[in-house]
C-alpha cells in the first residue's frame, strides 16, 4: 500500500511510501487524506504522526504531473494541506530525511514537527523556474523569519534541520529514531487543547519592507533572464502585507504565471532530460555493472590530468602513464597545483589534497596498467596513435577490463577493431576542462556489451558527470552538430559580418561565448586539423575559407596571443583585430560576394537552426536515442542557455513550421545548399508535431 497506518497506544502512525522520493502523486495524496479522516473518526486515536517511508520524508509534488489534469485532481496538494490543518486531533510530522518543496509545505501545515538530525529542508522550486505553490511563501516566513525564508526560497538551497532547531518550524530535532521521537512528543501534547498552526502567526521583522527592497535589488541583479526569483519575492511580500488567504492567492497567481512560462518549461525539460539520459532502452536493471576498483589513464596532459582528477575526487585509485618523465612530472605537478589552488580558496582541506594525491600512481610503464578495471586513453586525436595505444592495451590489460577512448570525433568501432576484445571497448568523451565540465559522451560501439555500458553509466554517476549515450559517427552528437554551427558562422563572415557581431549576437541569445571567442579559447588549429581531414573524406562539404586563412598566418587563438581577436599578455580580453578585418574583407571581395547588413536575429537563427537540423539527422540515424539527449549534451557541454532548454527544445518553442519556413528562405541565399532540411524535421513540421513534446 502507498499509505498505511499503525496504532501505537493511541497514536496513529501514518506512513506514505512511494519510492524513490515519496512524491505527492495522486495515490499518496488520496491515501493521506483517507488516513487522516479515518484517524479523526477513530475514538482510539488521540494524535497522529505522519512520516515518509524509507530514508526520505518527501521530495515534494510529483513533477511529472505538472501541466496535466492529474496535478489538480482532487485531492490535490492543497486538499492534503487543508485536511491536515482542519484536523481536530494533533498531527505531528516526523521528518525522517529530506523534505523538499511540497514535502516541506505539507509538513508546515501540521501542528508540530520533529526532525531527525541530518535531515535537510528546503523549497527548491525556483530551480525549475517556478515558486512554491503549496503555501510555502506564506508559511515559511512565519515559521523561520523573513530573512531565512527569503534566502531559502530565492536560492532554492536546502538547510540542515539543526540550523532551524530554534525556529517555530521545528519543535524538536532528535538524534535517534525520529518516528519514536515524534510518537513520544505526540503523547506529551495529546489532549492539550489548543492546536497551533503556522498560518495563524505573523511575520516578525523590525523592517520587513526595507529588507525586502534590498533583497529585490540584489535578486534583480542576479536573476538574469529568469523571472521566478523576483516572483518569489512578490509572494513573500504578501506574507507580511496581506492576510494569510490573500497571500495564498498572490502565491497561486505567481505559480500559474511561472509554470506556463517558457523558462520554467525549459528548466523542467532539462531536469527530466538529465534523468532520462541515464536510462538506456535495452539496458535494464537486470544488467549488472562490472566492479571498478582502479582506473588507468594514458596521457598526463591537460585532458588526461583532468580526467584523472575526476576519479581521484571520487576516491578511486588512478595509475597515469606517460611516455617521457618530463611530461609525466609536468602532468602530476598540474594536478597537484589544481588541488592546492582549491585548498587556497577553502574548497579543500590540506589533508584532502594529500589524500587525493596519494591515490595517484604516475608511471612510464604500460605494464603497470595490468590490474586496472577501466583504462581511458587521452592521447593525440589521430587514428594511427590510437591504434598503437589500443594494441598495447590489448596485450597488457587483464581480461574483463574496460578499454575506453576519449576520442572526440574518431570511429570507436575502428578503434575497437585494433583489439581482440571489441566487446570491452567504449568511447568516453570528456569535455575540457575535464575536471570541471559536467558532460560525458558515452559512445556505444557496434560490439560494446550491455554490461560495459551499464558500468560506464554507473561510474559517470560516481564521478558526478552527466552521461549521454551516442552511437558511432563522425563527431558523435556534440561535435557533429557544432560543425554545422561553425560552418554557418563562417558563411556569415563571407557575407560581411564580423566575428564580434556574430559573437555578440550569440552571447545576447544566452551563450557564454560566441563561436569565434570559443574557437580562440579552444585553439583554432584544432578545427583546422579536422577540416583538413574533412577535405579528403568529405570533398562535397563546403566551408568558408576564413578559418583556414587566419590559421595560415598563425592566428591559433589565445595560446598564440592572436586568433579571431588580438590578446595582450596576461589579459584574456578579446580585442578586434585589424589583420583579421583585412583578411575577411579580401576574402569577401575574392569570392565576389556583395557585403550586406545582417541582423542579429538572422545570425541566431542560422546558427541555432543549423544545430537543430543536424540534431534531427542524428535522431533519424539513431545516433541519439531521444531529442532530450541532444539538448542535455548542449546544455552541459556547449554552453547552450539553460532557460532556452537546448537546441531541440528551442526550435520546438519557435514552432517547427516557422523554423522550416525560415530555413527554406535561407536556402535561397548564400550557400543555400547547406540548408537542406532533415526529413524528420519536415515530417514533424508538416504534422504539427515537435521533437520534445
Secondary structure, DSSP 4 states (H G I P E B T S, - for coil): --EEEEEETTEEEEEE--TTTT-B-HHHHHHHHHHHHHHHT-TT-SEEEEEESTTEEE--B-GGGTTSHHHHSSS-HHHHHHHHHT-SSEEEEEE-SEEETHHHHHHHHSSEEEEETT-EEE-GGGGGT----SSHHHHHHHHH-HHHHHHHHHH---EEGGGGTTSTT-SEEESS-HHHHHHHHHHHHTT-S----GGGS----TTHHHHHHHHHHHHHHHHTT--HHHHHHHHHHHHHHS-HHHHHHHHHHHHHHHHTSHHHHHHHHHHHHHHHHT-BTTB-TTSPPPP--EEEEE--SHHHHHHHHHHHHTT-EEEEE-SSHHHHHHHHHHHHHHHHHHHHTTSS-HHHHHHHHHTEEEES-GGGGTT-SEEEE---S-HHHHHHHHHHHHHHSPTT-EEEE--SSS-HHHHHTTSS-GGGEEEEEE-SSTTT--EEEEE--TT--HHHHHHHHHHHHHTT-EEEEE-SSTTTTHHHHHHHHHHHHHHHHHTT--HHHHHHHHHHHT-SS-HHHHHHHH-HHHHHHHHHHHHHH-TT----SHHHHHHHTT--BGGGTBSSEEEETTEEEEEE-HHHHHHHHHHHHHHTPPP----HHHHHHHHHHHHHHHHHHHHHTTSSSSHHHHHHHHHHHS---GGGT-HHHHHHHH-HHHHHHHHHHHTTSTTGGGG---HHHHHHHHTT--S--
